[in-house]
């Protein structure tokens, strides 16, 4: 594809969706926060983020409003099929220097990936870059929740082993559950509560709030629900949500699923 900074070529390496139901969680606790980080308005239809390199090897993130095209490309790649992702230049909203995510691939036949000169995208902003793993804060907390979601089977086994009773009296956990419960009464900003299919009649839930992230699944194949919470004030700690206590876990997750946004 061609970028919008003089018509140079962009070699596309990857793409992700930026919609209320599906966006890189490292960008924010909700859809609007993620959009603000990239400097775009929180459109209801969302965007696609196309990550690539120009002819000199510089990293670029191109935000496009052709969501269906990007979704088709991602689905094709996930199935192991080739797909030439070449958005029309009229669909380009903004081109940003750098990548917000870590990529393990690069284009062949051009220089190694590097950031263009600061300000080369016309915004004067520092190039996008993956977050550091050396510190702990909201971004790393959300990254930790992402990891739990990816490694769900291992974490689910821990629930079967210890039941999560040790975390029952933690004040940060109680606060997170109270705020999550409030989401079921007063709808939060789009993207704070997301639900996706998890097989066997289960739903995968992701709930984020100020200072906390909850990753959960409703009961799978007759098994109990399970949920984990990460907190800004507890670096790298994962708290298991007990089934009994101030809130019934199954009821809470069911209520959250009812107010969640879902992929189209």
Secondary structure as UniProt FT lines:
FT   STRAND          9..19
FT   TURN            20..21
FT   HELIX           25..27
FT   HELIX           31..38
FT   STRAND          47..54
FT   TURN            55..56
FT   STRAND          58..64
FT   HELIX           67..78
FT   TURN            79..80
FT   HELIX           89..91
FT   STRAND          92..98
FT   TURN            108..109
FT   STRAND          114..115
FT   TURN            118..121
FT   HELIX           138..150
FT   HELIX           152..162
FT   TURN            163..164
FT   HELIX           165..167
FT   TURN            168..169
FT   HELIX           171..183
FT   TURN            184..185
FT   TURN            190..191
FT   STRAND          193..197
FT   TURN            200..201
FT   STRAND          203..209
FT   TURN            210..211
FT   STRAND          212..217
FT   TURN            221..222
FT   STRAND          226..231
FT   TURN            232..233
FT   TURN            235..236
FT   STRAND          239..240
FT   HELIX           249..259
FT   STRAND          261..262
//
